[in-house]
Amino acid sequence: MSYKDDIHKFIKENYNIEADYPWEKTPDYSVFRHNHNKKWFALVMNIEKKRLNIDVEENIDIINLKCPPELIGSLRSKKGILPAYHMNKEHWITVLLDGTYPLENIYDLIEISYDLTK
């Protein structure tokens, strides 16, 4: 199970933003940027779980989102939210898209990230 398609649909319907696929070596990594300033507010990737220190030989869909630093500590205490993969850990989080963290709550985090990067 993955929320990846749900995330793409939510962002398209709520912000009228299509995914951007900027990397040739990882063509399935999708970046969502503001139309006016081109700043990222979400990055969806499929990575090996071991890159997240999860000792399992399989891949997982994740999303990186910007978050206020004062919320990051409490968010990372929740199941399914980790320190940001490959991003600034003070301002970004990684959320597993495997159903561990509720989809509706992910939508709320996308909205926060969107607002922070306007």
C-alpha positions as CSV (number, residue, x, y, z in Angstrom):
1,M,0.0,0.0,0.0
2,S,1.2,3.5,-0.8
3,Y,-0.4,6.9,-0.5
4,K,1.7,8.2,-3.4
5,D,-1.1,8.5,-5.9
6,D,-3.4,10.0,-3.3
7,I,-0.7,12.7,-2.5
8,H,-0.4,13.6,-6.2
9,K,-4.1,13.9,-6.6
10,F,-4.5,16.0,-3.4
11,I,-1.8,18.5,-4.5
12,K,-3.3,18.7,-8.0
13,E,-6.8,19.3,-6.8
14,N,-6.0,21.7,-3.9
15,Y,-3.1,23.7,-5.3
16,N,-3.4,23.1,-9.1
17,I,0.3,22.0,-9.2
18,E,1.6,19.1,-11.2
19,A,4.6,17.0,-10.2
20,D,7.9,17.9,-11.6
21,Y,10.4,15.1,-12.3
22,P,13.8,16.8,-12.4
23,W,16.3,13.9,-12.1
24,E,17.2,11.6,-15.0
25,K,18.7,9.0,-12.6
26,T,15.5,8.8,-10.5
27,P,12.7,9.5,-12.9
28,D,10.0,8.5,-10.4
29,Y,11.0,11.1,-7.8
30,S,8.4,13.9,-7.9
31,V,8.9,17.4,-6.7
32,F,6.1,19.8,-6.0
33,R,6.9,23.5,-6.4
34,H,5.0,26.7,-6.1
35,N,4.1,28.1,-9.5
36,H,5.2,31.7,-8.6
37,N,8.5,31.2,-6.8
38,K,9.4,27.7,-7.8
39,K,10.2,26.7,-4.1
40,W,9.7,23.1,-3.2
41,F,7.1,22.2,-0.7
42,A,7.0,18.4,-1.2
43,L,9.3,15.7,-2.5
44,V,8.0,12.2,-3.1
45,M,10.5,9.4,-3.4
46,N,10.8,5.6,-3.4
47,I,13.9,4.6,-1.5
48,E,15.4,1.6,0.2
49,K,14.1,1.2,3.8
50,K,17.7,0.7,5.0
51,R,18.4,4.4,4.0
52,L,16.0,5.3,6.8
53,N,17.7,2.9,9.3
54,I,14.9,0.4,8.8
55,D,16.5,-3.0,8.7
56,V,14.4,-4.5,5.9
57,E,15.5,-5.3,2.3
58,E,12.6,-3.5,0.5
59,N,11.7,-0.1,-0.8
60,I,9.2,2.4,0.5
61,D,7.4,5.5,-0.7
62,I,8.1,8.6,1.4
63,I,7.4,12.3,1.3
64,N,9.6,15.1,2.6
65,L,7.8,18.2,3.9
66,K,9.0,21.4,5.4
67,C,7.8,22.0,9.0
68,P,8.3,24.6,11.7
69,P,11.3,23.7,13.8
70,E,9.2,23.9,17.0
71,L,6.9,21.1,15.7
72,I,9.6,18.7,14.4
73,G,10.5,17.1,17.7
74,S,6.9,16.2,18.6
75,L,6.1,15.1,15.0
76,R,9.1,12.8,14.9
77,S,7.9,11.1,18.1
78,K,4.9,9.8,16.0
79,K,5.0,6.5,14.2
80,G,5.7,7.0,10.5
81,I,7.5,10.3,10.8
82,L,11.3,10.4,10.7
83,P,14.2,12.9,10.4
84,A,14.2,14.2,6.9
85,Y,15.9,11.9,4.4
86,H,18.5,13.9,2.4
87,M,17.2,17.3,3.5
88,N,17.9,19.7,6.4
89,K,16.6,17.9,9.5
90,E,16.0,21.1,11.4
91,H,13.3,22.2,8.9
92,W,12.1,19.1,7.1
93,I,10.6,15.7,8.0
94,T,10.1,12.5,6.1
95,V,6.7,10.8,6.3
96,L,6.3,7.1,5.3
97,L,3.5,6.7,2.8
98,D,2.8,3.1,3.7
99,G,-0.2,3.7,5.9
100,T,1.8,4.0,9.1
101,Y,0.8,7.7,9.5
102,P,-2.8,8.7,8.6
103,L,-3.4,10.1,5.1
104,E,-5.6,13.0,6.4
105,N,-2.7,14.0,8.8
106,I,-0.3,14.0,5.8
107,Y,-2.6,16.3,4.0
108,D,-2.4,18.7,7.0
109,L,1.4,18.5,6.9
110,I,1.4,19.2,3.1
111,E,-0.7,22.4,3.8
112,I,1.8,23.5,6.5
113,S,4.7,22.9,4.1
114,Y,3.0,24.7,1.3
115,D,2.3,27.7,3.5
116,L,5.9,27.8,4.9
117,T,7.4,27.9,1.4
118,K,5.1,30.6,-0.2
